């Protein structure tokens, strides 16, 4: 095919390739339908992808909830097991109490039995990590001691424990119970 334009800028109507020319009205409508179909297909694809993601999210949430419940149950079982183990270590001490109480009071056997029980109990608590808090003649520490009474005296240094009224304990460095104490207060002049 040659040139379609004449020298004066006009198009030669005889040389126009009619076969490859699209009709103007039909071309716009079918192009819009093609784009609409493509958009509808894309929209459907996005809906399917959204549904799949929502389903995956729901499954992940259910798995998380199941894992959380399982962890709580295992933690409770561990606590129960640990408590049972601690109680088992205390049972021989109860047996010793029963034997000591079965003997007549104020006899050497009774005293020896009570001393044995005291020793057994302290040994078990030490194995579990329980430590007694030092109190008597120590400087008063509000983190470890609970002052029940302040006594004016010159027999002890100021703000020192005079007497332990109830023993305090720590478990692996953590305070279980403070020692209840009387604290010396030197008179002011």
C-alpha positions as CSV (number, residue, x, y, z in Angstrom):
1,X,0.0,0.0,0.0
2,X,1.2,3.4,-0.8
3,X,0.7,6.7,0.7
4,X,-2.8,7.6,1.7
5,X,-2.5,11.3,1.6
6,X,-2.5,13.6,-1.4
7,X,-0.1,16.4,-1.6
8,X,-2.7,18.8,-0.4
9,X,-3.2,17.0,3.0
10,X,-6.4,15.3,2.0
11,X,-6.9,11.6,2.5
12,X,-7.5,9.5,-0.6
13,X,-10.7,7.6,0.1
14,X,-9.9,4.9,-2.4
15,X,-6.7,3.9,-0.8
16,X,-8.0,3.6,2.7
17,X,-7.7,0.0,4.1
18,X,-11.3,-0.7,5.0
19,X,-10.6,-4.3,6.2
20,X,-8.5,-3.2,9.1
21,X,-10.6,-0.2,10.0
22,X,-12.9,-0.6,13.0
23,X,-16.4,0.8,12.9
24,X,-16.5,3.8,15.3
25,X,-19.8,3.0,17.1
26,X,-19.1,-0.8,17.6
27,X,-15.5,-0.3,18.7
28,X,-16.4,1.9,21.8
29,X,-19.1,-0.4,23.1
30,X,-17.2,-3.6,22.8
31,X,-14.1,-2.1,24.4
32,X,-16.2,-1.0,27.4
33,X,-17.7,-4.4,27.7
34,X,-14.3,-6.0,27.5
35,X,-13.0,-3.7,30.3
36,X,-16.2,-4.3,32.4
37,X,-15.7,-8.0,32.1
38,X,-12.0,-7.7,33.1
39,X,-13.0,-5.6,36.1
40,X,-15.6,-8.0,37.1
41,X,-13.2,-10.9,36.9
42,X,-10.6,-8.9,38.9
43,X,-13.3,-8.1,41.5
44,X,-14.3,-11.7,41.8
45,X,-10.6,-12.7,42.2
46,X,-10.2,-10.1,45.0
47,X,-13.3,-11.4,46.7
48,X,-12.0,-15.0,46.6
49,X,-8.6,-13.8,48.0
50,X,-10.4,-11.8,50.7
51,X,-12.5,-14.8,51.7
52,X,-9.4,-17.0,51.8
53,X,-7.6,-14.5,54.0
54,X,-10.5,-14.1,56.4
55,X,-10.7,-17.9,56.6
56,X,-6.9,-18.1,57.4
57,X,-7.3,-15.4,60.0
58,X,-10.2,-17.2,61.7
59,X,-8.1,-20.4,61.7
60,X,-5.1,-18.6,63.2
61,X,-7.2,-17.1,65.9
62,X,-8.7,-20.5,66.8
63,X,-5.2,-22.0,66.9
64,X,-4.0,-19.2,69.1
65,X,-6.9,-19.6,71.5
66,X,-6.3,-23.3,71.7
67,X,-2.6,-22.8,72.4
68,X,-3.5,-20.3,75.1
69,X,-5.9,-22.7,76.8
70,X,-3.4,-25.5,76.5
71,X,-0.6,-23.4,78.1
72,X,-3.0,-22.4,81.0
73,X,-3.9,-26.0,81.6
74,X,-0.2,-27.1,81.5
75,X,0.7,-24.3,83.9
76,X,-2.0,-25.3,86.3
77,X,-0.9,-29.0,86.1
78,X,2.7,-27.9,86.8
79,X,1.6,-25.9,89.8
80,X,-0.5,-28.8,91.1
81,X,2.5,-31.2,90.6
82,X,4.9,-28.8,92.3
83,X,2.5,-28.4,95.3
84,X,2.1,-32.2,95.5
85,X,5.8,-32.7,95.5
86,X,6.3,-30.1,98.3
87,X,3.5,-31.8,100.3
88,X,5.2,-35.2,99.9
89,X,8.3,-33.8,101.5
90,X,6.3,-32.6,104.5
91,X,4.5,-35.9,105.1
92,X,7.4,-37.6,107.0
93,X,7.4,-34.6,109.4
94,X,3.7,-35.1,110.1
95,X,4.5,-38.8,110.8
96,X,7.1,-37.6,113.3
97,X,4.6,-35.3,115.0
98,X,2.2,-38.2,115.3
99,X,4.9,-40.4,116.9
100,X,6.0,-37.6,119.3
101,X,2.5,-36.8,120.4
102,X,1.9,-40.5,121.0
103,X,4.6,-40.6,123.7
104,X,4.0,-39.2,127.1
105,X,4.6,-35.4,127.4
106,X,7.6,-33.9,129.3
107,X,9.8,-37.0,128.8
108,X,13.2,-37.1,127.1
109,X,11.7,-39.0,124.2
110,X,9.0,-36.3,123.7
111,X,11.7,-33.5,123.7
112,X,13.9,-35.5,121.3
113,X,11.0,-36.1,119.0
114,X,10.1,-32.4,118.9
115,X,13.8,-31.5,118.1
116,X,13.8,-34.1,115.4
117,X,10.7,-32.7,113.8
118,X,12.1,-29.2,114.0
119,X,15.3,-30.3,112.3
120,X,13.4,-32.2,109.6
121,X,11.1,-29.3,108.8
122,X,14.0,-26.9,108.5
123,X,15.9,-29.3,106.3
124,X,12.9,-29.7,104.0
125,X,12.3,-25.9,103.8
126,X,16.0,-25.4,103.0
127,X,15.8,-27.9,100.2
128,X,12.9,-26.0,98.8
129,X,14.9,-22.8,98.9
130,X,13.4,-21.2,102.0
131,X,15.9,-19.2,104.1
132,X,15.3,-17.6,107.5
133,X,15.7,-13.9,107.8
134,X,18.4,-12.8,110.3
135,X,16.8,-10.4,112.7
136,X,18.1,-10.2,116.3
137,X,20.8,-7.6,116.8
138,X,20.6,-6.6,113.1
139,X,20.0,-3.1,111.9
140,X,16.3,-2.7,111.3
141,X,15.5,-3.2,107.6
142,X,11.9,-2.3,106.6
143,X,12.3,-4.6,103.6
144,X,12.9,-7.6,105.8
145,X,11.5,-6.7,109.2
146,X,8.1,-5.5,110.5
147,X,8.4,-3.4,113.6
148,X,5.7,-4.3,116.1
149,X,7.1,-2.2,118.9
150,X,9.7,0.5,119.5
151,X,11.4,0.3,122.9
152,X,13.5,3.1,124.4
153,X,16.7,1.6,125.6
154,X,20.5,2.1,125.7
155,X,21.2,-1.6,125.7
156,X,21.1,-1.9,121.9
157,X,22.2,0.5,119.2
158,X,19.6,2.8,117.8
159,X,17.3,1.3,115.1
160,X,18.5,-2.3,115.8
161,X,16.3,-5.3,116.4
162,X,16.1,-6.2,120.1
163,X,13.9,-9.2,119.9
164,X,12.4,-11.4,117.2
165,X,8.8,-12.1,117.9
166,X,8.1,-14.1,114.8
167,X,10.6,-15.5,112.3
168,X,10.6,-14.2,108.8
169,X,11.4,-16.2,105.6
170,X,12.6,-15.7,102.1
171,X,12.1,-18.1,99.2
172,X,15.0,-18.0,96.7
173,X,15.7,-14.3,97.5
174,X,12.0,-13.3,97.5
175,X,10.3,-12.2,100.8
176,X,7.7,-14.7,101.9
177,X,7.0,-13.1,105.3
178,X,8.9,-10.3,107.2
179,X,10.2,-11.0,110.6
180,X,8.1,-9.3,113.4
181,X,10.4,-7.5,115.7
182,X,10.9,-5.1,118.6
183,X,13.2,-2.3,117.6
184,X,15.5,-0.3,120.0
185,X,15.2,3.5,120.1
186,X,17.9,5.3,122.0
187,X,16.5,8.1,124.2
188,X,17.2,11.6,123.0
189,X,18.9,14.1,125.3
